[in-house]
Amino acid sequence: MAAMRKTKSFLMLVGRVMNEAVSFIVFSVLDLVDFILCFVYKVADFFIEAEWKPCYCSSSKESITGSGKILVSEQGESKIVCLSSTKLQLEEISDTLYTRPSLLSEVSKLSMKVIKKGTVRSTFTVNSTIVEMLQGKIGGQHLHPIPRWSDCDCKFCTSWTSNCKETLFVKTDGPRVISEYKGQEDVLFIHGFISSSAFWTETLFPNFSSAAKSSFRLFAIDLLGFGRSPKPTDSMYTLREHLEMIERSVLEPNKVNSFHIVAHSLGCIIALALAVKYPSSIKSLTLLAPPYYPIPKGEQATQYVMRRVAPRRVWPAIAFGASIACWYEHISRTICLLICKNHRFVEFLTKLVTRNRIRTFLLEGFFCHTHNAAWHTLHNIICGTAGKMEKYLDAVRDNLKCDVNVFHGKDDELIPVECSYSVQSKIPRARVMVIEKKDHITVVVGRQKAFARELEEIWRNSSSG
């Protein structure tokens, strides 16, 4: 037995060393490829769209202010000043958008200027002159409906352009009229990164009992930038923007005063922010694979979480994919150009190869987004809120009385099970359920009937309590 343990330990060590070595080579090559693609896309954008498009490789200030916004820095925290016709708003952005250390950037010094601890300090100041100059340009601006040349322009992906209300796509099930005398309640479903409302409507909605559908009004949304929801090209996809769109699309028009929340992965961050904003309205909070990483002392929160979510490793495969999406602005745009823009062909090919034996709703969620939406949402929500997560969880623990339930697949290679236990350490009353032989997706898909029953029990217990 001792010899077997030593052999296993030796093989694991060899595997880690090989993974490190191969990863170093692969990502060094990818650094160079992304650097070259930067120039390729600048030329392509100029010839196709008649203007140079700024990116985060050259200057964070240029790429952000190029969209009609101002970048300011105060005490080491970067923020965006967004001007509307009535007020001046600060939107917090993640420094990981423009600070992603790589071998190429360190050697060539061609990346943007980095000051202490990876923080950019801008010389922009907000004064009356700037406000007067920008008011006519930004005041009352609407979501930009024109897709870029590298984005898909099919009817499905651009269906939001015909919606003059500029609201999220919302799939509703259950009773249409809420009567407070019958105890009917609302449930909001929030999907994860590069997904859509179909993650819920194609799995859970058909499996809820008739009693649940008569007692609960179910709202599944496509987040801003995903599925059939608006995909504005000038949006920074900050947490504030995501929250305001949910309020405008679900809470306000449907007169939702109290509700349950079910959220997956990235959606858990938005769910916690909603819970903190509406502490007296939350009936229950159900989180699936929440990406909460406690920040060690001395670490910069955004950079630490980026390294945990996207570790620049070729194995496991899902970590490699996350690293591509998070570290490489132009390679990820190329993937969107090749796959997302041609998603109809890819879906057809998938059905042909599998003889139509698999449902393609997950592919629809994966393909139907723009690079701008995915890039900014990934950085500004997952990485950008890293320093806030602890405060959110403390607020849920101290200010909310609702039940908190956490589900996690034991085989989840994207977000480790330790994240859910870390949530429980912050909220002792949270109930953590680790599902054997399930991963980041199959924690729902494949066990939708069982999970539907579990949710119904959670809602009933919360209502009776």
N, C-alpha and C positions, 0 to 999 in steps of 0.2 A: 504493500500500500504506500509506504513512504517513497519507494522508487517511482511509483506511478505519479505521485503528487509532484515529485521533483521534475519528472519528465514533462508533465503538464505545464508546470510553471516555466520550464525552459522554453517550451514551444510557444507559450503565450508571450514570453519576452521576445523571442525571435520574431513573432508576428507583429508586435508593437514596433520593433526596430524597423522591420521591412515597411510597415505602414508609414512610419515617419519619413523614411528615406524616399520612398516612391512619392509620397505627398509633397515633399520639398521640391522634387524635380517637376512634378506635374503642375503645381501651383506657381512655380517660377516661370514655366512656359506660359501659363495662363495670364500671369502678370504682363508678359510681353505682348501676348495676343490682344489683351484688353487695351493696352497702350496704343497699338497699331489701329485697332478698331475705332478708337477715339477720333483719329484723323479721318478715317474712312467715312464715319457718320457725319462729321462736320462738312465734308465735301458733298456727300449725298444730300444732306439737309439743304445745303446752299443751292444745289442744282434743282432739287425737286420742290422745295418750299420757298426758295428765293431769299433765305436768310440763314445766318449762322446760328446754330442752336448751342447755347452754353451748356456745359456739363460740369460735374463735380470733380473732374480730374484737374482742371486748370485753376478754377477759382470758385470757392463757395459763394463769395459775394456776387460774382458775375452770374452764376447759375440761378441764384435765388432772386436777386433784384431784376434779372432779365424777365421775370414773370410779372413785373409790376409791383413788387413788394420790396420792403426795406429790411436789411439784416442789421440787427443791433446786438451788442454784447454788453452784459452787465454782470460783474462779479463772476466772470468765467462761464456764464450760461448764455448760449446763443438763442435768440428769439427772432420771430418774423413780425414786422409791423404791417398789419393789413388794414387798409383804409376803406371804410364803407361810407355811404352818404350821411350816416348819422353818428358814427363812433369810430374810435381808433382801437383796434384789437391786437393783442399780443398772442401769437401762436408759437408754442414751444416746438422746436425742431431738434432732431438728434444730430450730434456732431459726427456720428458714424456715416452720415451722408457724404461727408467730405474728408474724413480722417479715417483711412483704412490702411494702416502700415503694410507695406509689401517690400520685398527685396528690391524690386525695380525702383520704387519711389525713394528708398533709402540711399541707393547707390547713385542714381541719376539726379536726384533733387528736383525732378520735374513735376512732382505733385505740388499741390497748393501749400502755401507757407503755414507751418504749424508752430504755434507758440506753446507755452508751458502746458504740459499734460494734455496735449492734443486739442487745445481750445483756440479757436480763431477769434481775434478781437477786431471788430470792424470800427472804422472811424466815423461811421454814419451816426448822425444824431437826428432826433425827431424835433423839428422846430416848425414854426408857423409857415415859413417859406416853402419847405418841402410839402407840408400839408396842402398849401394852396396850389402847388405845382401838380400834385398827384390827384387832387380831388376830382378834377374833370376826367382823369384817365381811369381811376379805379372806382369812383363813386357809383354805386348802384350796379356794379358789374354782375353779370349772370354767368352761369356755368357755360363754358366754351363747348359748343356742340360738334366742332369739326375735328374728326380724328386725324392723327398724323399719318403720313404715308406708310409708316411701318406697322400701323395698327389695323386690325380687321375692320372692314366697313360693311359687313353683311347686315342683313335686316335684323337678325337676332341681336347682334352686338350693339347696333345703333338704334334699337327700338326706343330708347329713352329720349332721343332727340325730338320725337313727336309729342312728348309729355311736357306741356307748357308749365306744369306745376313744379317741375324740377324736384321731384321727390324720389325716394328709393322705390325699387320694385318690392312689393309686399304680397306674399301669398297668405291668404287667410282661410281658416277652416273653423268650424264650430258655429254656434248661434250667431246670427247677424245682429240681433237686438239684445243688449245687455239689460237685464232687469235686476236691480239691487235686491229686490224682495225674494228672488229665487236663488240668490247666492252665487250667481254666475261670475266667473273670474277670467282674467286675461293672462296669457303666457307669451313671452317674447323669446324667439329662438335666434341666436346670433352665431353664424358659421365662422370657420377659421380662415387662415390665409389661403389664397387662391382656391376658393371654394365658392359655394353659392347656397341659396335657400333650398335647392334640391337635395342637399345633404340631409335635410330634415323632412321635406315634403315627400320624397321618394322612399323614405325608410320608415320614419315614425308615424307620420300622419295617417297612412292607410291602416296602421296597426293599433291606433287608439280605439278604445271601446266606445260604443254609442253613448254610454253614460258620460264618459269624459268629454265627448264632442258636444253633448248637450249642456255641459256644465262649464266648459272652458272655451274661451275664444282664443284661437291659436294664430300667432303672427310670426311668419318666417320671412326674414328680410334678406335681400342681396345688399351687402355693404357697399358704400360709395366706392365706385371703381370696379365692381365685380358683377358678374352675371348680367342681368338686364337693367341694373341701376345706372345712373349717370356716371360718365367717365370723363370729367372735365380735364382738359389738357393743362389748365393753368392752376390746378389745385395742388396743394402740398400734402393733402391727405393726413392732416394732423388729427389728434384726438378730438379737439374741439369740433372740427368739421364733421367727423363721424358721429359724434354725439348729437350735434344740431340736426343732422339729416335724419337720425332716428326719431328725435323729438318731432320734427316737422312732418315726417312720413307716417308715424305710428301713434305716438302718445297724444299729440294734439288733435288730429282729425278724428280719431276714434274715441276721444275722451277717456283715455286710459289713466285712471287715478291710482290704482294699485295693481301689481302684476308679479308673476313669477318669471324668472329668467333661466333659460337653459343656454349655455354657451360652450363652444369648443375651441381649444387652442388659443389663437390670437383673439378670438371673440371673448375669451375670459377676461382679458384686460379691459375691453370696452364694457363688459358686464359689470366689473368692479367699479369702474368710473361712473357708470349709471347708478349703481347702488349707493355710492358715496354722495352723488348729487341728489338722489331721491330716497333718503334713508327711511322715511316713514311709508314709502309706497311699495317696498319690496316684500313680497309674501314668502318667497323662497329663492335660494340661489343655488343652481346646479352647475358645476364647472367640470368640464371634461378635458383632461390633460392641460391644466393651467401652466403657462410658461413663467413660473416664478423662481428666480434664482437669487437667493440671499447674497448680498454684495459684501465681500470681505473688506475689512478696514484697510484703507489706503488705496483701494482699487477705484478706478473711474467707472461708474455704474454702466454707462452706455457701452463702453468698449469691452467691459467684462462680459456683459450679456451677449454681445455680438460674437465674442470668441467661444462662448458656450453653445450658442445656437448654431453658429457656422464655424466649426473648428479648423477649417482648411485641411481636411483629411479626405483621402480617397475612399476610405472604408470606415463605417458602413456607407452603403450607397446613398441613403437618405441624407446623411451628413454631407456627402459630396455635393448633392443637389442643393442643399441649403447654403453651402459655402459659395457655390456658383451664383445663386440668387442674391446673396448678401454682399459679397465682396466685389463683384464685377458688373459695373453699370452697363458696359457696352456688350459684353458677352451675353448677359441676361436679356438685353434688348434684341440681340441676334436670335436668341431662342424664341422670343416672342414673335419676331418677324417670320421665322421659319415654321413655327408650330401654331401659335395663336392665330396668326393671320390666315393660316390654311387649315383651321380646325375642322372645317366641314369635310375636307378630304381625309384628314387623319381619323375622324370619327367613322367615315365610310370604310377606310382601310381596316380599322379595328374590328368593325362588324363583319367585314369580309373574312379576315384572318380567323376570328373566333367563331365564325358561322353564326353570328348574332346571338351567341350564348351568354354574353355579359351585357348588363345594362350600362348605358353610356352616360348616365347623369353625373357621375363623378368626373368624366372627361369634360362635360360641358362646363362644370364649375372650374376645372383646372385651366381650360383654354380661354374662357370668356372674360378676359381682363386686358388692360393695357399695361405696357411696361412702366409708364409713369405712375399708374395706380399701385402696381405691385411694389415697385422700388421704394416709393415714399411711404406706403403703408407699412412695409416691413421694417424700415428704419425708424420712422416716427412713432410707431405704435409699440412694436416689440422691444426695440433698443431704446427709443426715446423715453419710454415710461419706466425704464428700469429703476430710476431713482425715486419713483413715486409709488411703486408697488407695495412697499412696506407700509407707507402711510395709508394706502387704500385698505390693506388688510387690517391695519390697526383700527381704522374707522369702522369697518364691517364688524369687527370684534366688539368695539365699545359703543357704537351708536346704532347698530341694527339688531333687532331681536329675531330676525328670520332664521330659519333653518339653512345650514350650508352643507351641501353634499358634493363630494368630489369623486369622480370616476377616472380611472387611469388603466390603460392596458399594460400588463406586466412586460410585454415584449416591445414596448414603444421605444424605438431607437432615435427618434427625433427629440422628444422631450422626456427625460428620464422620470421614473416613478418618484424619485427623491423630491421633485418639484411639488408634487401633491402633498407629501409628508411635510414639506416646508410650509405649505399653506396651513396645514393642521397645527404646526408648531406656533403659528401666529394667531390662529383662530381655534382654540382648543375644542370648541363645541362642534367643529366641522367633522363630518363623518366621511372617511376615506375608504373607498371600495376599489381594490386592485383586481382587475379581471384577468384571470389566467389565460395564457395563449392568445391574447389580443394585443394589437398594436395601436398606432395613432389613429388609424381609420376604422379598423375592425372593432374598436371599442363600441362603435355604433353599428356600422354596416356588417351584417351577418348575425347580429344579435338584437335586431330592431324590435322583435316581438317582446323579448324579455325586458329590454330597456324601456319600452313603452309602458309595460306594467309597473316597472320601478318608478317611473316618473309620475304615473297616476297616484301611486301610493304616497309619494313625497308631497304632491299637491293636496291630497286629501288630508294628510296629517298636518300640514301647515295650515290649512283652512280650519280644521277642527281645533287646532291649538290656539 
